[in-house]
C-alpha cells in the first residue's frame, strides 16, 4: 500500500498535513499553514525535496529521542519527524519519507 499525505485543519484553524507510510504509521508532519493552497504547495515541496538526502537534518531532542527534518532549497523546514529511539531508527524513517513522499496521494480525512 503506498504512502499518503493527510491534509487537515487543526484546532487553531490552520491547515496541516502528515505523511503516512503504507502501513499507516505517521512519518512526518508539517507546520501550520494559513490556507489550503499554501499547505498543498508544502506537500508539493516535500515530494520534490524528499529524494535528496542532503535536504535532511538530524537532531537529538531533550527527551533523548532523535528527530529529523526535511528542508526545502530555501532551508525552511517543510516536514518534521516523530521521535525515534536511535539515529539508525531515524535514518530508517528518513528513507521511508524518501520512498513514500514523491508518489504519495493527498487525502482529506
N, C-alpha and C positions, 0 to 999 in steps of 0.2 A: 504494500500500500504506500503510495507516495506521500511526501510531507505536504503540509498546507499552512497558509497564513490565515489566522482567525482575526478578522477586523471587528472591533467592538468599541463601544463608548464606555468610559469608566465613570465612577461616581461623581467626578468633578466635571463631567460633560466634555471630556477630551477624547479624541479618537486615539486608539492604541491598536497595536497588533502583536500577536505572538506567533512564533514559528513552532509548529509541532512536527515531530518526526512521524513516520508512517505508523509507529506503534502507539501514537497518541501522547507521547512524552513532550512536554514543553522544553524546547532547547534554547529559546531566546525570546526576549520581549523588547518592545520599543519604548521610547519616551512618549509623552502625551503630545498630540497634535491638535491645533485649533480647528482644523477642517478635515473632512473625509478625503478630499483631494490631496492634501498635504500628507496624510497617512499613506495613501496609495502611492505617492511619489517616494515615500520612505521605503515601502515594500519593494518598489522597483529598484531602488538604490541597493537594498540588501541583496536582491537577486543578481545585480551586476557586480557587486564587490565581494560577495561570498566566496567565489572560487579562488581569490587571491590571498594566499597565506600571509603575505606582508601587511594586510589590512587588519589583522587581529592583534590585540594586546591582551596580556595576561596580568592579573594582579592577585595578591593574597589579601583576603578580607580579614577584618579584625576577629571574625569568628573562626579563623583558621582554614576556611574554605577557599578554593581557587575559583576565580571568575575570569571570563574573557569578554571582550567587547569587540565588535566589528565596527570599523570606522570607514566612512566614505573618503573619497580622494581629498576632500577639504579638511580631513581629520575630525569631523563631527561624528560622535558615536551614534550609530543607527540601530544597533541591536546589542543587548546585554544578556549574558547567560545567567542561568541559575547557578547556585554554589555547588562546587564539586569537591569531593573528598581529597583529591590529589591533582597535581598538574597533569599527570597522564590521563586521568579521567576527563579533565577539562579539554585536553587536546582531542580526545575522542569525541567530545561534544562539538568542538570546532569542526572536526571532519564531518560530523553529521550536518552541520549548517552548510558546509561546502557542498555536500551531496544533495541536500534537500531543497535549499533556498532557490537555486536557479530555475527549477521546474515546478515549484510549489504553486498551487492554485489558491486564490483568495476566496474565503468563505466568510459569511456573516452569520454567527450563531443566533 
